Amino acid sequence: MEETPLGMILVDVTGGEEDFDRSFLERTGHTVAVCHGPDHGTLCPMLAGTGCPKVDEAHGIVFVLDLDRPQHRAILHRYREVMRPEVPIRAVVRPGQRERFAGALDGVELWEHAPNAADLDGFAAEVEAADRVG
């Protein structure tokens, strides 16, 4: 019996890929695509209305962009608009951001620390559960 591949997880993180250890999610059997967000002075395709193939293929999103940047908050908002409701979205926030950006974070589960193996394992299980529903 051929095993069905697990859904792709999009990790939206500033900086280099080394800023997020994607290997744990890959070891759970998921493909992981990394997006470093728009360059300064460039509009994210999600906000420009052209869409993004990585978002279209995502079965879960880990958002680690800088919520202090209005464009990054807008990207998170856009994810919530275009993703099916069962697709899990997690945002990593710094201290105080939960309160400052409560409206932008409504409906998004938060990690107020760098995600650890238990966090990522639970997230991967939610992605798999959403795949069974969707």
Residue pairs with C-beta under 8 A, 6 or more apart in sequence:
5 29
5 31
6 28
6 29
6 30
6 31
6 59
6 124
6 127
6 128
6 131
7 30
7 31
7 58
7 59
7 60
7 127
7 128
7 130
7 131
8 30
8 31
8 32
8 33
8 54
8 57
8 58
8 59
9 25
9 30
9 31
9 32
9 33
9 58
9 59
9 60
9 61
9 62
9 123
9 124
9 127
10 32
10 33
10 34
10 35
10 54
10 55
10 57
10 58
10 60
10 61
10 62
11 20
11 22
11 25
11 32
11 33
11 34
11 35
11 61
11 62
11 64
12 35
12 37
12 61
12 62
12 63
12 64
12 65
12 75
13 19
13 20
13 34
13 35
13 36
13 37
13 62
13 64
13 65
14 36
14 37
14 64
14 65
14 66
15 36
16 36
17 34
19 64
20 34
20 62
20 64
22 32
22 34
24 117
24 120
24 121
25 32
25 120
25 123
25 124
26 32
28 120
28 121
28 124
29 124
30 59
30 60
30 124
30 127
33 54
33 57
33 58
35 52
35 54
37 44
37 65
37 72
37 75
38 44
38 71
43 71
44 52
44 71
44 74
44 75
44 78
45 51
45 52
46 52
46 55
46 75
46 78
46 79
46 82
47 71
47 74
47 75
47 78
55 61
55 79
55 82
55 83
58 83
58 87
59 87
59 127
59 130
59 131
59 134
60 87
60 88
60 89
60 90
60 123
60 124
60 126
60 127
60 130
61 79
61 83
61 87
61 88
61 89
61 90
62 90
62 92
62 115
62 123
63 75
63 76
63 79
63 89
63 90
63 91
63 92
63 108
64 91
64 92
65 72
65 75
65 76
66 72
67 73
67 76
67 91
67 93
67 94
67 97
67 100
67 101
67 104
67 105
68 97
73 101
73 104
76 89
76 91
76 104
76 105
76 108
77 104
79 89
80 89
80 107
80 108
83 89
84 130
84 134
86 130
86 133
86 134
87 127
87 130
87 134
88 109
88 123
88 126
88 127
88 130
89 107
89 108
89 109
90 108
90 109
90 110
90 111
90 115
90 119
90 123
91 105
91 108
91 109
91 110
91 111
92 110
92 111
92 112
92 113
92 114
92 115
93 101
93 105
93 110
93 111
93 112
94 112
95 112
97 105
98 105
98 110
98 112
111 119
115 123
